């Protein structure tokens, strides 16, 4: 029955959807270059806040890779198997205070986040040290350079950096927010979500983000953008006026997958979509009446992982990693 429902909730490209995790809240699962492991963010029993975990796809074993202190986010493998992630553990064992939800649902951008490189022996090297929310990091295909979002310099922009922490360069220049970037398979372009305000209400939301480091998603419009690695030739691939985010490329460079609420029947519903690399031919991949997001292809392009609250007793907390065959 579960398989039948999964097939009914997916486009022909997705086959045999199955769950890989349970017992916690999970997000942002990304493949290792050999396709044998996933690095993901999770808050599991005993965790005070999100930590970085590595899932062995053959054995199903899940092992924590972060220190267990503070709060972590956005893990990503280097081609050689080392890990990058952002953490607040160096600022204190306790995680940062949660945002005040009495003002509504907001996304916090914790200023304590810095980037760390986890070596093969488990030692950590701190790559950034700024009062600026350094997070949302991914790595170029050749492993030499990374891209991340930062609030340094008073902006919420994309930056690139050598893997040793040198040669910092700002990518996006417009007033707004840009994040969640991925390199194209050839390393020449970046794809990301961006919020560039166009109304007084949106300007107010951006001012709140820049001053309080909090964002009210319902006040924002996220579109999918692509640019050269240096930020030139930036253009929007979507124009839905909704929240389109979490884009990434198929390894062949011809297709892009992302999440959006553009067809949602209620708040909080996100589905997976695919489109050609030029933004044409958009099609919906999932119709689950809930949350589907963070799609990411295996290195051979044959499988897709994503995060969903399907099969969860509590849709607000039971977020798990799912994998499907890509046809």
Beta strands, then each sheet from edge to edge (+ up, - down):
strand 1: 14-19
strand 2: 24-31
strand 3: 37-44
strand 4: 51-56
strand 5: 62-64
strand 6: 72-77
strand 7: 83-87
strand 8: 107-108
strand 9: 114-118
strand 10: 124-126
strand 11: 135-139
strand 12: 145-150
strand 13: 157-162
strand 14: 169-170
strand 15: 177-183
strand 16: 189-195
strand 17: 214-215
strand 18: 223-228
strand 19: 235-236
strand 20: 244-249
strand 21: 255-260
strand 22: 271-276
strand 23: 283-284
strand 24: 292-297
strand 25: 303-308
strand 26: 320-326
sheet 1: 1+ 26- 25+ 24-
sheet 2: 2+ 3- 4+ 5-
sheet 3: 6+ 7- 9+ 10-
sheet 4: 8+ 17-
sheet 5: 11+ 12- 13+ 14-
sheet 6: 15+ 16- 18+ 19-
sheet 7: 20+ 21- 22+ 23-
end
